[in-house]
Amino acid sequence: IFFDRALQLDPNYGMAQAELGAAYWSKYDASKDKKLIAKARQACSKAIELGNSGASGHVCLGTLENGTGEYERGADEFRKAVQLDPSRDLAYIGLASAYEHLGKLDDAEKTYQQVINLRPQYWRGYNLLATFYLRQAQYDKSAAMMQKVIDLTPDSFRGYANLGAIYLADAKYSDAIKPLDESLRIRATAATYTNLGTAYFHLRRYADAVPTYEQAVKLDPSDYTNWGNLGEAYYLAGD
């Protein structure tokens, strides 16, 4: 509504067009109403056409192209955004994602690294690179980047939870326990209790897995996998 009002006052306001397009896309992402894709594309394209939205119009359209699977087009738009504003971290994030989906993994890695270079004291770039390495099964690199997230945000539960999940993926079940415990100390979540229970389970510590899975069920009783995990742990613990 506010972007529409801004454009009523100034139809040539490119930044408002770009933000309107981003809002339409976010609404589509939540609702999956395909009619919103056309509205988002129209607004993003108009922002670029006006020529006064800077990198925002290209980021807007690049996000849409990536979101609809047109990664070559997405990469083109994000490259244009980077040329217009080399300090725009969202442009690098979108470009890295496009490269990854295109199988250009070296380019994706370098571009995620560029996000870190732009803001080395901000945790997000390290988190993005960590999850990229995790998707490539480069677990040691992933863990090192996630440790940087923890170093920068020691009071946040997420870094510890993610590091524990990386160790689980790497089958380092004993190593996973400490960061998962620390995450739960800061904030208890069903997902982290599930991961901790799974670490105990693979270590055949079924008596420890049972109360951990019970906590996961307590926090999220609607997830059938929590009940399945608990049932299996009970069985193997002799109950």
Stockholm file with secondary structure:
# STOCKHOLM 1.0

chainA/1-239         IFFDRALQLDPNYGMAQAELGAAYWSKYDASKDKKLIAKARQACSKAIELGNSGASGHVCLGTLENGTGEYERGADEFRKAVQLDPSRDLAYIGLASAYEHLGKLDDAEKTYQQVINLRPQYWRGYNLLATFYLRQAQYDKSAAMMQKVIDLTPDSFRGYANLGAIYLADAKYSDAIKPLDESLRIRATAATYTNLGTAYFHLRRYADAVPTYEQAVKLDPSDYTNWGNLGEAYYLAGD
#=GR chainA/1-239 SS CHHHHHHHHCTTCHHHHHHHHHHHHHHHHHHCCTHHHHHHHHHHHHHHHHTCSTTHHHHHHHHHHHHTTCHHHHHHHHHHHHHHCTTCHHHHHHHHHHHHHTTCHHHHHHHHHHHHHHCTTCHHHHHHHHHHHHHTTCHHHHHHHHHHHHHHCTTCHHHHHHHHHHHHHTTCHHHHHHHHHHHHHHCCCHHHHHHHHHHHHHTTCHHHHHHHHHHHHHHCTTCHHHHHHHHHHHHHTTC
#=GC SS_cons         CHHHHHHHHCTTCHHHHHHHHHHHHHHHHHHCCTHHHHHHHHHHHHHHHHTCSTTHHHHHHHHHHHHTTCHHHHHHHHHHHHHHCTTCHHHHHHHHHHHHHTTCHHHHHHHHHHHHHHCTTCHHHHHHHHHHHHHTTCHHHHHHHHHHHHHHCTTCHHHHHHHHHHHHHTTCHHHHHHHHHHHHHHCCCHHHHHHHHHHHHHTTCHHHHHHHHHHHHHHCTTCHHHHHHHHHHHHHTTC
//
